[in-house]
Amino acid sequence: MKHIFIIIISLFTISCSDKVVPIGLRSTIKEIDKNLNDTVKYDFKITPERIATTKHHFGLGRGLRNEKGLWSGSLLQTYFKLNGIKHADDMSSIILETYHRKLNDKPIRFREQKKYYKEYWKVAQLEEETFKKWWDTNNSKTELDSLKQIYFSNFSKDRKILGSLHAWTPIENGHSEGTDVDIIGNIIEKDDYTLKIKIVKLGSYEDKYELLYKIEDTIEMHIYDVFLIPPQNEN
């Protein structure tokens, strides 16, 4: 019994260390790193953390919430609940933050991550003015705007991006089937969150699908829907 207690304490200590990925998240972090292609990984790494977690909330984040059972009683969900994190959105955000810090060789600070989300739900139950004060203190708009400018400045003219477009089968009996088609494009213009992009390459897709665009066409895409291709891979 004494040995079991020592093991539990050791695992808890390792999990809460500022310098390493918490033991309960290691397999998930390794899986993300293995499965992400080089372009998405590069874009994720160079994006400031607050922007990265927002940009990937409905892509990589949604995949984590659904595929890792963060809504449905998985071991990973149980691990988070034992650490006081109860909402699946918070769990996926912590995973993304942890992966971002690992990629950039920064301290993980798991304790601080947990503290933020615990405080959020506690303060959210208080008066609106109290919550707003807490939010403004912990989520500076000035800092966020500055981080956006840093990230958005990378999307300069002629930079290559990776994105995707939707192709559809012809409508039959009121139904149509869709698929995503990868594109590589050159940035022509940038206006706030909107990019004007010239398609230079299209991924392959089955003949049954119809894509409305072709190489050399110009399209507009939201900056959060594309990923910067690493400069050494642009040619």
C-alpha positions in Angstrom: 0.0 0.0 0.0 2.8 2.3 0.9 4.5 1.7 -2.5 1.2 2.4 -4.4 0.9 5.7 -2.5 4.4 6.7 -3.4 3.7 5.9 -7.1 0.5 8.0 -7.1 2.3 10.9 -5.5 5.2 10.5 -8.0 2.8 10.5 -11.0 1.0 13.6 -9.6 4.3 15.4 -9.2 5.4 14.5 -12.7 2.0 15.5 -14.1 2.2 19.0 -12.5 5.8 19.7 -13.4 6.3 22.9 -15.3 8.9 21.3 -17.5 7.2 18.2 -18.9 4.0 17.2 -20.6 1.6 15.8 -17.9 1.7 12.1 -17.9 -2.1 11.8 -18.7 -1.6 13.8 -21.9 1.5 12.3 -23.3 0.0 9.8 -25.6 -2.5 12.3 -27.0 0.3 14.9 -27.6 2.4 12.2 -29.3 -0.5 11.3 -31.5 -1.2 14.9 -32.5 2.5 15.4 -33.4 2.5 12.2 -35.5 -0.7 12.9 -37.4 -0.3 16.6 -38.2 1.3 17.3 -41.6 4.3 19.6 -41.7 2.4 22.6 -43.0 -0.3 22.6 -40.3 2.3 21.9 -37.6 4.5 24.8 -38.8 1.6 27.2 -38.9 0.4 26.0 -35.4 3.9 26.5 -34.0 4.5 30.0 -35.3 1.0 31.2 -34.3 0.9 33.0 -30.9 -0.7 30.6 -28.4 -3.9 32.6 -27.8 -4.5 32.8 -31.6 -3.5 29.2 -32.2 -6.1 27.8 -29.7 -8.8 30.0 -31.2 -7.9 29.1 -34.8 -7.8 25.4 -34.1 -10.8 25.2 -31.8 -13.2 24.0 -34.5 -10.7 21.9 -36.4 -8.1 20.1 -34.4 -10.0 21.0 -31.2 -13.3 19.5 -32.4 -11.5 16.3 -33.5 -10.0 16.0 -30.0 -13.3 16.5 -28.3 -15.1 13.9 -30.5 -12.4 11.3 -31.2 -10.9 11.4 -27.7 -14.2 11.1 -26.0 -14.0 14.3 -24.1 -17.8 14.5 -24.0 -18.4 10.8 -23.3 -16.5 9.4 -20.3 -13.2 8.3 -21.8 -10.1 7.8 -19.7 -8.8 11.1 -21.0 -11.9 12.9 -19.8 -11.6 11.1 -16.5 -8.0 12.3 -16.1 -9.1 15.9 -16.7 -12.0 15.6 -14.3 -9.7 14.3 -11.6 -7.7 17.5 -12.2 -10.8 19.6 -11.7 -11.5 20.3 -15.5 -15.1 19.4 -16.3 -15.9 20.9 -19.7 -14.8 19.3 -23.0 -13.9 22.7 -24.6 -11.6 23.5 -21.7 -10.0 20.0 -22.0 -9.3 20.4 -25.7 -7.9 23.9 -25.1 -5.5 22.6 -22.5 -4.3 19.9 -24.9 -3.8 22.5 -27.7 -2.0 24.9 -25.3 0.2 22.0 -24.0 1.1 20.9 -27.6 1.9 24.5 -28.6 4.2 25.0 -25.6 5.9 21.7 -26.3 6.5 22.6 -30.0 8.0 25.9 -28.9 10.1 24.4 -26.1 8.3 26.4 -23.4 7.3 25.4 -19.9 4.0 23.5 -19.9 2.7 25.1 -16.6 -0.2 22.6 -16.3 -1.1 23.9 -12.9 -1.6 27.4 -14.3 -3.7 26.1 -17.2 -6.0 24.3 -14.8 -6.2 27.3 -12.5 -7.4 29.5 -15.3 -10.3 27.3 -16.3 -11.4 26.6 -12.8 -11.4 30.3 -12.0 -13.3 31.0 -15.2 -16.3 28.8 -14.1 -16.2 30.1 -10.6 -16.2 33.8 -11.6 -18.8 33.2 -14.4 -21.4 32.5 -11.7 -20.8 35.9 -10.1 -22.2 39.3 -11.1 -21.6 40.4 -14.7 -19.4 43.3 -13.7 -17.2 41.0 -11.6 -16.9 38.5 -14.5 -16.1 41.3 -17.0 -13.3 42.6 -14.7 -11.8 39.2 -14.4 -12.0 38.6 -18.1 -10.4 41.9 -19.0 -7.6 41.2 -16.5 -6.9 37.7 -17.9 -7.6 38.3 -21.6 -6.2 41.7 -22.5 -7.7 42.9 -25.8 -4.7 45.1 -26.4 -2.4 42.1 -26.0 -4.7 40.0 -28.3 -4.7 42.6 -31.0 -1.0 42.8 -30.8 -0.7 39.0 -31.2 -3.0 39.1 -34.1 -0.9 41.7 -35.9 2.2 39.6 -35.3 0.6 36.5 -36.8 -1.2 38.2 -39.6 2.0 40.0 -40.7 3.2 36.5 -41.9 0.5 36.5 -44.6 2.3 38.7 -47.0 1.9 38.9 -50.7 3.1 35.9 -52.7 3.4 33.7 -49.5 2.0 30.2 -50.3 -0.8 28.7 -48.2 -2.5 25.4 -47.8 -6.3 25.3 -47.7 -9.2 23.2 -48.9 -12.3 23.7 -51.0 -15.5 21.6 -51.1 -16.4 19.6 -54.1 -19.9 18.0 -54.6 -21.6 15.2 -56.5 -24.5 16.2 -58.8 -27.8 16.5 -56.9 -29.9 13.3 -57.2 -33.2 12.9 -55.4 -32.5 16.1 -53.5 -29.2 14.8 -52.1 -25.5 15.6 -52.8 -22.3 14.1 -51.4 -19.3 16.3 -50.6 -15.6 16.0 -50.1 -12.7 18.4 -49.2 -10.1 19.1 -51.9 -6.7 20.4 -50.8 -5.4 23.6 -52.6 -2.1 25.4 -52.6 -2.4 29.1 -53.4 -0.4 32.3 -53.5 -1.6 35.3 -51.4 -2.5 38.2 -53.7 -4.1 40.6 -51.1 -4.9 40.7 -47.4 -7.8 42.7 -45.9 -8.1 42.2 -42.2 -9.2 38.5 -41.8 -9.8 38.0 -45.5 -7.2 36.7 -48.0 -7.4 36.9 -51.8 -5.7 33.8 -53.1 -4.7 32.6 -56.5 -4.9 28.8 -56.8 -1.7 27.2 -58.1 -2.3 23.6 -57.3 -5.3 21.3 -56.6 -5.3 18.0 -54.7 -6.7 14.9 -56.3 -10.4 13.9 -56.0 -12.7 11.3 -57.5 -14.4 12.1 -60.8 -17.9 11.8 -59.3 -17.3 15.2 -57.5 -17.5 18.6 -59.2 -15.2 21.4 -58.1 -16.3 24.9 -59.0 -12.7 26.2 -59.1 -9.6 25.5 -61.2 -5.9 26.4 -61.2 -5.4 30.1 -61.8 -8.8 31.0 -60.3 -8.8 33.7 -57.6 -10.8 33.0 -54.4 -11.3 34.6 -51.0 -10.7 32.7 -47.7 -10.7 33.5 -44.0 -7.2 33.7 -42.6 -8.1 31.1 -40.0 -9.1 28.6 -42.7 -5.6 28.4 -44.3 -2.2 27.4 -43.1 1.2 29.0 -44.0 3.5 26.7 -45.9 7.0 26.7 -44.5 9.3 28.9 -46.6 11.7 26.1 -47.4 8.8 24.1 -48.9 7.3 26.8 -51.0 9.2 26.1 -54.2 
